[in-house]
C-alpha cells in the first residue's frame, strides 16, 4: 500500500479565540486519518514594546507536535512563509485560524494529495460558510460566503513544498489577508505547476467584525493596485476575481466632487450669473445620489427583510457605509497606484526581492566562538571572514551583525566588555553598516533574542531595507529561526556545535563562508 504523502499544517494567527477550536478539530481529524508530521502555529501579533506577547490559547489538549513561531505582525503572507520554511514535509496545508475542519478532513486531504500528479503544485479544499436559516444573510455574511467561490483561497490550500520553493513563497508586500493567495497561485502556475480543487471541506464561520467592517475592507484596493502592477491589467481575468466595483466607485466619487466643486463655485460667483454652474451642481448631485441609492439597494435587497432580526441595524449600516465606501475605495486605490506605479517608478520588482543586506551571527560565524568572551585579545576571525565581507561590500551590499550576548543578562559580562570585543572585531574585519545585539538572558523573555525575529527586524529597519531583502548567515538553529521568523533568507554554515536536526531544517547550507556567496 502506498503511504500517504507527508504533510505539515501551517496556521497563521493573530490570537483569535477560534484558534483553540481549530486545533481541537485538527486533532480529532488526525485521530481518524493520516496525521500531520507537525502543526506550526505562526503568532503574527505585533511584538509588544516590552516583553513577549502573552501566550496563545492552544486549547486544553493541543495537537501533538504543535510548534509556535513568531512573525512579529508582518501580515499573513509573511507568517505563512515563516511556517512553511520551517518544515521539511512534501506538502504544506495552510489553514486560517478561524476555520474548523470536519472529522474526516485529514483522510480527505490524504486522498487529495495522493491523487495529485507530479505536475500538481497545489490542491484547494472546499470552503463552506454556514449562513442563518431563519432570515436572509447580511452584507457581511454574504461577503464571507463569497469564500465558497474563491479560487486558491488559503483558508484551506495545500501546496507542494517544491512549488513554494520554486517561487519563494508568498509575496510579503501584500500586508493583509487579501490577494496574497491569488498572487501566489499566478506565480505557481507561471512556474509550470498545475492547481486543482480537492474533495475535502472546511467550515468557515462568519466572525463578528463590527459595523464598519466593509469600510475597513476597502484597504484591499491598494493590494489590487499591487496585483495589477505585478500581473498587468488583465489580472482580474487571470485570477478569476470577477469585474469588481471600482469603476462604479470612481463614477460616484467623480459625481460627488463635481457637485461639491460646482456648488462652491456657484456660491462664489458674485459678478456674473451662476445659473449654469448651479445646473451642473444639481445634475452632478443627482448623479451622486442616484449612484449611492443604487449601491444601497444592491446591498440591502438580498439581506434581512423588515421584521427580521437585525433589519433596522443593517439598514443603518448599509446607508452609512454605502456613502463612505466609494470614497475609501478610490482613496486606497490611488494610494496603492502611487506606491506601486509612481512611487517606485513604473517597474515593480518581482518576488523575491534581491538581497541588499547580509547579516552575520558573530560567534562561530565571523570569529572563533569563545564562550562569554569579554577579552578583545581573544578575538580570532574565522578563515575567509574578511575576504567574504569585503566582497559583499564591494558589491554594494550592506553588511551587519546580529548577535545574542546573554552573558550580559546573566551577569557574566558587562556591556563595556562586550563593546570592547565588538570594537576589536570591527578593527579586524572592517566597517559594518549595522550592529545589533541582544543583551538578555533566555529567562527574560525578550523579543530580540534569536530565534525571535527582533534583531533581524531592527537591523533591516536600521538599514532602511525590507526583511525580505536580508540574508542571515549563522551557525546554529537559532540564527536560522530568527531569519525565518523575520522573513529574511538564511544560510547555515555549520560548525562542531551545529546539531544534526538544525542541518536538516536549514533552508540552505554552506560548507564555508566563501560558499555563502554562491548561494545568493
HELIX and SHEET records of a PDB file:
HELIX    1   1 UNK A   19  UNK A   32  1                                  14    
HELIX    2   2 UNK A   76  UNK A   85  1                                  10    
HELIX    3   3 UNK A  105  UNK A  115  1                                  11    
HELIX    4   4 UNK A  139  UNK A  145  1                                   7    
HELIX    5   5 UNK A  146  UNK A  149  5                                   4    
HELIX    6   6 UNK A  161  UNK A  167  1                                   7    
HELIX    7   7 UNK A  180  UNK A  190  1                                  11    
HELIX    8   8 UNK A  213  UNK A  216  1                                   4    
HELIX    9   9 UNK A  217  UNK A  219  5                                   3    
HELIX   10  10 UNK A  220  UNK A  231  1                                  12    
HELIX   11  11 UNK A  235  UNK A  239  1                                   5    
HELIX   12  12 UNK A  246  UNK A  268  1                                  23    
HELIX   13  13 UNK A  275  UNK A  301  1                                  27    
HELIX   14  14 UNK A  311  UNK A  337  1                                  27    
HELIX   15  15 UNK A  338  UNK A  342  3                                   5    
HELIX   16  16 UNK A  376  UNK A  378  5                                   3    
HELIX   17  17 UNK A  385  UNK A  394  1                                  10    
HELIX   18  18 UNK A  406  UNK A  409  1                                   4    
HELIX   19  19 UNK A  415  UNK A  429  1                                  15    
HELIX   20  20 UNK A  442  UNK A  444  5                                   3    
HELIX   21  21 UNK A  454  UNK A  463  1                                  10    
HELIX   22  22 UNK A  467  UNK A  469  5                                   3    
HELIX   23  23 UNK A  477  UNK A  486  1                                  10    
HELIX   24  24 UNK A  500  UNK A  505  1                                   6    
HELIX   25  25 UNK A  513  UNK A  518  1                                   6    
SHEET    1   A 8 UNK A  66  UNK A  70  0                                        
SHEET    2   A 8 UNK A  39  UNK A  43  1                                        
SHEET    3   A 8 UNK A   7  UNK A  13  1                                        
SHEET    4   A 8 UNK A  91  UNK A  96  1                                        
SHEET    5   A 8 UNK A 156  UNK A 160 -1                                        
SHEET    6   A 8 UNK A 120  UNK A 128 -1                                        
SHEET    7   A 8 UNK A 194  UNK A 204  1                                        
SHEET    8   A 8 UNK A  99  UNK A 101 -1                                        
SHEET    1   B 5 UNK A 434  UNK A 438  0                                        
SHEET    2   B 5 UNK A 398  UNK A 404  1                                        
SHEET    3   B 5 UNK A 357  UNK A 360  1                                        
SHEET    4   B 5 UNK A 470  UNK A 474  1                                        
SHEET    5   B 5 UNK A 489  UNK A 492  1                                        
END                                                                             
